[in-house]
Amino acid sequence: MTAEPAIRYYPDTDTMAIEIRPWPGGRAGNREAVGGEDAGEDLVIHFGPDGEPWLWEIEHASAHPEHIAAALEEIRRHSVAAA
């Protein structure tokens, strides 16, 4: 059984971190520092060691429901593709 993507919200900074897929690099504690890129207003997409998108970081999340909806759609798309 594979791990489910995690969704975390940090109210003190109004930031949401949405894993599009589980970390592809093995154990959670063994995450390598991999860069991210600006992908829109208040949106940074972080990549796994395989170069594929792994996590969406949404700053000012309460002002960006469109980013949240798009991230959830990506999770759904990855889940369907994996099935």
C-alpha positions as CSV (number, residue, x, y, z in Angstrom):
1,M,0.0,0.0,0.0
2,T,1.4,3.4,-1.0
3,A,1.3,6.5,1.2
4,E,-1.4,9.1,0.5
5,P,-0.2,12.6,-0.5
6,A,-0.3,15.0,2.5
7,I,-2.0,18.3,2.7
8,R,-0.7,20.7,5.4
9,Y,-1.9,24.2,6.3
10,Y,0.1,26.7,8.4
11,P,-2.4,29.3,9.6
12,D,0.3,31.6,11.1
13,T,1.6,32.2,7.5
14,D,-1.5,31.3,5.6
15,T,0.6,28.8,3.6
16,M,-0.6,25.5,2.3
17,A,1.7,22.6,1.2
18,I,0.0,20.0,-1.0
19,E,1.9,16.9,-2.0
20,I,0.9,16.0,-5.5
21,R,2.3,12.5,-5.0
22,P,4.2,10.7,-2.2
23,W,7.9,11.5,-2.0
24,P,9.6,9.4,-4.7
25,G,13.0,9.3,-3.0
26,G,12.4,6.6,-0.3
27,R,12.0,7.3,3.4
28,A,10.5,10.6,4.4
29,G,13.5,11.4,6.6
30,N,15.9,10.9,3.6
31,R,14.6,13.8,1.5
32,E,17.3,15.5,-0.7
33,A,17.2,19.2,-1.2
34,V,15.6,19.7,-4.5
35,G,14.7,23.1,-6.0
36,G,11.4,24.6,-6.8
37,E,10.2,27.1,-9.4
38,D,7.7,29.9,-9.3
39,A,4.6,28.8,-11.2
40,G,2.2,31.6,-10.6
41,E,1.3,34.3,-8.1
42,D,2.2,32.9,-4.6
43,L,2.7,29.4,-6.0
44,V,6.0,27.4,-5.9
45,I,6.2,23.9,-7.3
46,H,8.9,21.7,-5.7
47,F,10.4,18.7,-7.4
48,G,11.5,15.3,-6.3
49,P,14.9,13.8,-7.1
50,D,13.4,12.3,-10.3
51,G,12.7,15.8,-11.6
52,E,8.9,15.5,-11.5
53,P,6.6,17.8,-9.5
54,W,6.2,16.6,-5.9
55,L,4.7,19.4,-3.8
56,W,2.8,22.7,-4.4
57,E,3.5,25.4,-1.9
58,I,0.8,28.1,-1.9
59,E,1.5,31.3,0.0
60,H,-1.5,33.4,1.0
61,A,-3.6,30.2,0.4
62,S,-6.9,31.7,1.6
63,A,-6.6,34.2,-1.3
64,H,-5.9,31.5,-3.9
65,P,-8.6,28.8,-4.1
66,E,-7.7,28.4,-7.8
67,H,-4.3,27.0,-6.8
68,I,-5.8,24.7,-4.2
69,A,-8.3,23.4,-6.8
70,A,-5.6,22.9,-9.4
71,A,-3.4,21.0,-6.9
72,L,-6.3,18.7,-6.0
73,E,-6.9,18.1,-9.6
74,E,-3.3,17.1,-10.0
75,I,-3.6,14.6,-7.2
76,R,-6.7,13.2,-8.8
77,R,-4.9,12.9,-12.2
78,H,-1.9,11.2,-10.7
79,S,-4.1,8.8,-8.8
80,V,-6.0,7.8,-11.9
81,A,-2.8,7.4,-13.9
82,A,-1.4,5.1,-11.2
83,A,-4.5,2.9,-11.0
